[in-house]
Amino acid sequence: MGRIAVPQIGELPRSADMVIVGGGVVGCATAFYATEAGLDTVVVERRDALGTLTTAASEECFRAQFDEPENVKMMLESIAVFEHFPEVVGIPDYPIGIHQQGYLFLSNGPEGPAQLAGQVRQQHQMGLQDVEFLDGEEVRRRFPFVGSSVSAATWRSRDGWLSSHELTYGFAKGSSALFALQTAATGIEVDAHGVRGVNTTRGQISTRCVVVAAGPFSGVVASWAGVRLPLSILRRQKVVLAGIPSVPRGAPMTIDLDTGAHWRPEGGGAILAWALPVEPGQPQEVVPTDWTFPATVLDGVARLVPFWRHVAETLTRDNVFLSAGQYTCTPDHKPIIGPCPDVPGLYLNLGYSGHGVMGSAGGAKLLANLLLHPHGNEDNPFRHERFGEGEGTPAGESMVI
């Protein structure tokens, strides 16, 4: 079982097969699959606990409804892990609070039916056979809270959400890695052969393999080895509404496909969010919030789900809890996973563009496989080199939900 602790004097190992910088869900998943592959692994995390930066700020959702086959494949692998998590990590009855209540994408545009029907056909061809196309009448029959203007929807029942805290700690506990808390990485040492060690506030760890999985700080960490990553850091806010009995408990994650405003049930209320346009910023430990956002997102979700207008009229400040985190986005909004070609021994598992929780298992499995079978990187759709091959697109606003 993984050891999660603040190392005392002399307890930090002087060497390891692998050092992972970052103790969020992606770093912990990477540690699990690395130790499954037999690697002596140390995770260094500067904060007091695992998964307390972007992982804690996430909406904790997962879906397989993507347009690209590589994303569909990775998310299906992750969801299969979530569905059988206790068996995967070897901890009987370990709960991750999984709710497979589905993802419902709604459209009210005249082009919606044709567009979504075509999208579903493509997803079926990718192997995602359980995605359904619903016309307006059918979506309202199944989900009576949907407004009369909705013309079409897509739906997959096995999508949903879980506890990102339990997921993160489950990966950690199921591994045999050391998770060194309050241990900040301060530099990556490189010699003529590539990576040779990681400097930390508790000493140096010699290693020939370093994985950067530091969320919005990944660009900073990679720069210590002389690597510049094509990342944009975007603030994202979410609102938790407590004590709202009118929210249907069995509702799915519901997204206005035309705007990106979305919500899902949570406890006795709901979580609401909207990826509104923002200027890229710098990575932050504490991300500021804007108290105009709750009113904005309530107006957004009410466009296609009318009961939110009544909720907005009766809401009090005591019901509203606002928080913010950061997305680490790549130019094509897909993660960078695999070796860094310019620095032997430096590996990247980052840039999930808002999909870190849902992609954590599939991405970590891919990275572990690339460690064991380096030639597989030639066919890796998430390789770092793709941005030098004309495959990237300019970073912009994407409804990454």
N, C-alpha and C positions, 0 to 999 in steps of 0.2 A: 504494500500500500504506500502511496506517495506520502512524503513527509512535508507538511506545510508549517513553517516556523520562521521566526526571526533568528538567524544564526548568531550564536554567541562567539566570543573571541576564539579563533582557531577552528571553528566548525565549518566554515565555508570551504568546500573542496578546492584543492590547488589545481586540480585538473578534472576534465570530463570529456566524454566522447562528443557531447553536444551541449551548447549553452543557448537557451532561448531567452531573448530579451522581450519581456512583456508577459504578464500573468493574467490577461483577459481570457475570454472563452477560446479564442483562436490559439493563443499560446498554450493553454492547458490541454486542448485537444491535440495539438502538435506533440506535446510531451507524452500524452498517453500513447499515441501511435509510434513515437520514437522508442519508447521503452518496450512496447510490444515487439519492436524489431530488434531488441537486444542492446540498445544504446544507453550507456550511462549518461543520464541527462540532468542538467540543472537549469531551473527557470529562475531568472532574477526579476524581481518586481519591486519597484521603489515605494509603492504604497503599502498601507498597513494590512491589506487583505487582497485576495484575488478578485478579479472581475469587478472592480469598483469604479472604473472610468467609463468607457463607452459601453461596455457590456451591461453595466447597471442602468445606463440611460436608454437602453434599447426598448423597443416595443415587444421584444421576445417572440417574434412571429417566425413562421417558416411556411414556404410555399414552393411548389414545383412548377407553377404556371409562369414559365419564361418563354421567350421567343427563340433563344439560341440553344441548340442541342447540347452544347457543353455545359451551360447553366442548368438545363433540365437534368442532365446526367448527375452533376455534382449534388444538386438539391435532393434528387431521389435517393442518392447514397446517404446523405445526411438524415433524411426522414426515416429511412430504414433503421439507422442507428438509434434515432429518438424513440421509435416504436418498440425497440427491443433493448433499451438502454441498460437495465440491470444485468442482462445476460452479457452484453458487450463489455461492460466494465468489470464484470465479475463481482458485483455487490448485490446479493439477492434483495428483491423488493425495494430497491433504491428508487425514490420518487423524483420525477422531474416535472410534475404538474402538467402533463401533456393534455391539451384540449384540441382534439381534431374536429373542430366545428366548421371548418372550411374557410375558403377565400371566395368572396363574391365581388366580381368586378362589374360595375354598372355603367351603362352609357344611355344618354337620352338624345343623342344626335341622330339625324335621319340616316347617316351612313353607318350607324352603330351595328344594326343587324348584319349587314353584309361584311363589315370589317371583322366583327367578332366571330362570325361563322367561319370565315376564312382562317382566322387565327387558330380556332379550335381544330380545323382540318390539319393545319401544319403541325400543331402539337401532337395530334394523333399519329402523324407520320414520324414524329420523333420518338414515339413509344409511350407517350403520355395519354394512354387510352381512356383514363377516367375523368378527363376534363369534359364538361358538358356545356353546350350552347343552350341558352334559354331565351326565348322571345319575351316581350314585355308581359304578356298575359301569364306565361308560365312562371316568370320570376315573382310576380305578385301573388300567384297562388301558393308558391312555396314560402315566400317571405313577405307576409302581408304589410310589413312596415315600409316597403319600398313604394315610392311615389308614382303617381299616374303618368308622369312624363317619361319614365324609363322605357326605352325601346328594346333593349337587349342586355344580356349579361353572360359572363362565363363563370363557371362554378366548379370547384374541385373539393370533395368532401374530406379528403385526407390531409389537406392543408390545415394550419391552425397556429397554436402558440403553446409556450411552455414556460417554466421557470428558468431564466438564464443563470440565476445564482446557483440553483441545484445542478444544472447542466455543467457549469464551470467546475464546481467542486467535485462533481461525480467523475469528470475526466481526471482531475488531479488525484483524487483518492484511489481511482482505479489504476493509476500508473505506479511505477516504482521510482519516479523522479523526486528530486529535492526541489521544493518551491521556497526560495529564499526571499522572504518578505523584508520590507524596509532595507532593501539592498538595491541601490540604484546603479545601473550601468553608466559608466562615464566615458568609455572609449573602447574601440576595437583595435587590437594590435595586429599589424599585417607585416609579413616579411616576404622574401622572394618566392616563397612557396604558397602564399596566400594568407588566410587567417591563421593567427597563432595564439590568440587569447582575447579575453574580455576583461577590461578594468572595471572594478566596482568600488563603491564606497566601503566595502569590507575586504578589499584585496583583489588580486588578479586570479582569474581562472584560466589555465592553459587549455586550449582546445583547438582543433583544426576544423571545427564545424560550429558556426553561429547562425541561428535563425532569428531574423528580425520579424517580430510579431507585436509591435508596440503601438498599434492603432494609429491615432493622429500624430504620434511622435516618431513614427517609423522613418519618415524622411530625415529627421535629425539623427537617428541612430545609424542609418545607412551612410550618412555623410561622414561619419567617423572613419569609415573605410574608403572614403573617396568616391562614393557612389551617389549619384543624383537621381532621384526617383520622380516620375511624372505624376505627382499627387496634388490634389486640391482638397483643402480642409474646409468643410461647410458646416455651419451651425444648424442643428435640427432641434426643434422644440416639441414637447408632448404635454398634453393635459390629462390628468387623471381626475375624473369626476366621481365623488363618493356619494352614496346614499341616493341613487337615482332609480327608483323602482320601475319606472316606465321603460328602461332599457331591457329588451328581450334577452333573458339569460342564455337562451340557446342560439342567439344570432351568430353568424360567422364574422370574420374580418370583412368589413364592407367598404369598398373603395369606389369613389367617383372617378372612373377611368378618364374622364374628360378634364378633370382638374387636379386629381391626386389627393384630395381631402378624404380622410378615412377614419374609421372607428372600429372598436370591438368591445365586447363586454369585458368587465374586469371586476371581480368581487361583486359588490352591490351597486356598481356603477359602470363606468366605461373608461377606456383610453381613447383619446382623439389626437390626431396629428395631421400635418400638412407640410409637404416639402416645398415651402415657398421660396422664390428666388432670393438668394443672398450672395454677397461678395465673398469669395474665398478669404479665409483668415489664417491665423497662426494657431498651432496646437495649444490648447489650454487645459490646465488641471481643473479649473472651475469655469464652467461655461455660463455666461450671463443669460438671463431670461428677459422676456418682454411681456409685460402684463396686459398689453393689447392683444396678445396672441389668442387667449381663450375665446374672446368674442369673435375674432376672425375665423378660427377653425370651426366654431359652432355654426357660424353663417355658412361656411363651406360645406359641412356635412349635411346641413338642412336642405341644400339644393335638391337632392334626390331622395332624402329620407325626412319627411315633414315633421315627425314627432320631435325632432331636435329643436324646432322653433318653440314648442311649448316648454321644453327643458330650459332653453335659454331665458325664457320669460320668468321662470320660477327659481332660477339658480341663485344661490347666495355665495359670498366669498368663502364661507366655511366649507363649501363643497368642492372647491377648486384647488388643485395641487399642480403646479407648473414646474417643469424641469427641462433641462437642455443637455445635449451631448453634441458630438461631432462625427460626421461621416468623413471617412478617408477615401476620396474618390480618385479613380484613374480616368484617363481620357475616354476609354470605352465602357466605363462603369462595370468592369469585371476585375476580379482580384489578380494580383501578381503572385504566383506560386511557383517555386522552384529555385534552381541555382542562379546566382548572379554571375554572368559570364566573365566579368572583368576582375573578379576577386575570387579565386578558388577557395572553397570552404564557406563562402557566405551564401546563405539561403534566405529567401523571402517568402513570407506568408502574410499578406497584407493587402490593403486597398480594396476591401470588399464592398465599398460604396453603399453602405447601409445594409448589407446582407451577411454580416459577420456571424451572427448567431445561427442563422439558417444554413450557412455554408461551412460552419466550423468543422463538422465531422468529415464531410466529403473533401474539403480542402486539405485537412491534416492527413487524411489517408493518402491523398495524391502526393503530398510532400514526402511522406515516409516511403512511398513506393519509388519516388525519384531518387531518394538517398540510396536505396538498395539497387536500383536499376537506372543509372544515370543516362543511358542512351534513350530512355523513354521521353526525355525532354524534347526530343526532335518532334514528337507528335503532341506535345503538351500545349493545349490552346491558351493556357494562362501564363506561358513563359514570359519572362521579362523582355526578351529580345523582340517580341512582336511590335513594340513601339518604335523599333528601328527598321521594321519591315513594311511600313506603310499601312499597318492594320489599325493603328490608333485613330481616334477622332478627337477633335477639340473638347476639352472638359466643359460641360455646361450644366444646365439644370435638367435633372432627370427625376421622374417620379419613382424613386427607388424605395419600395415599400416592403 
